[in-house]
């Protein structure tokens, strides 16, 4: 069995609307070398969150 190698790159941005709320964005790119089946498994992940205090 042979395993591939994975490298991840990420970027995170925060935007503060005021002192009680913010918007958060994360982007991740995962780059994988071939697995034992010879398949490249690259992946892009995007996440958007909103946080507020009551």
Legacy VTK file of the C-alpha trace (Angstrom):
# vtk DataFile Version 3.0
C-alpha trace
ASCII
DATASET POLYDATA
POINTS 54 float
0.000 0.000 0.000
1.361 3.434 -0.877
-0.051 6.709 0.303
-0.038 10.019 -1.495
0.788 13.430 -0.117
-1.580 16.332 0.597
-0.858 20.037 0.845
-3.442 22.549 2.080
-3.576 26.296 1.487
-6.057 28.417 3.408
-7.236 32.020 3.474
-9.440 33.559 6.147
-11.099 36.981 6.094
-13.066 38.671 8.870
-15.280 41.729 8.401
-16.454 43.417 11.584
-19.830 45.090 10.988
-19.802 46.559 14.503
-18.485 45.505 17.913
-21.200 42.815 18.248
-21.298 41.220 14.792
-18.951 40.008 12.084
-18.859 38.049 8.838
-16.182 35.371 8.403
-15.039 33.774 5.140
-12.647 30.817 4.802
-11.272 29.287 1.621
-9.189 26.094 1.585
-7.494 24.410 -1.366
-6.360 20.829 -0.786
-3.959 19.411 -3.375
-3.264 15.697 -3.206
-0.746 13.604 -5.108
-1.997 10.292 -6.465
-3.318 7.754 -4.005
-2.648 4.024 -4.407
-5.238 3.921 -7.230
-3.472 6.725 -9.113
-6.304 9.205 -8.511
-5.593 12.893 -7.890
-7.984 14.258 -5.285
-7.867 18.060 -5.316
-10.567 19.883 -3.397
-11.739 23.489 -2.924
-13.702 24.311 0.235
-15.522 27.607 0.900
-17.190 28.592 4.165
-19.145 31.748 5.026
-20.283 32.426 8.597
-22.114 35.219 10.371
-21.669 35.754 14.099
-23.539 38.156 16.359
-23.977 38.792 20.052
-27.423 39.302 21.564
LINES 1 55
54 0 1 2 3 4 5 6 7 8 9 10 11 12 13 14 15 16 17 18 19 20 21 22 23 24 25 26 27 28 29 30 31 32 33 34 35 36 37 38 39 40 41 42 43 44 45 46 47 48 49 50 51 52 53
